[in-house]
Amino acid sequence: MSVGHIARLLEENQIPTIIVASKVFEKQLKAMHLPRVLLTPYMAGRPLGRPFDITAQKDIILKGLDLLAKAKENGTVIKA
């Protein structure tokens, strides 16, 4: 089951989701019409950045929470 399917199941049960992914997947994620997507500049497999880079990881998490709070419509995609 893909991340998109899981997000849809959670959303259907009133649990909001944010997909945090590498920008290399932008085209595929937009085609999936997910509720909220945060694209990061980091490599695939490490969407929060390098291991132990707490500052960068915290920044991405805060941007994701901001997206959750401010997204007004389904299909919101932003770049970190």
Helices and strands as residue ranges (DSSP letters): H 3-12, E 19-22, G 23-25, H 26-31, E 36-40, H 54-70, E 76-79
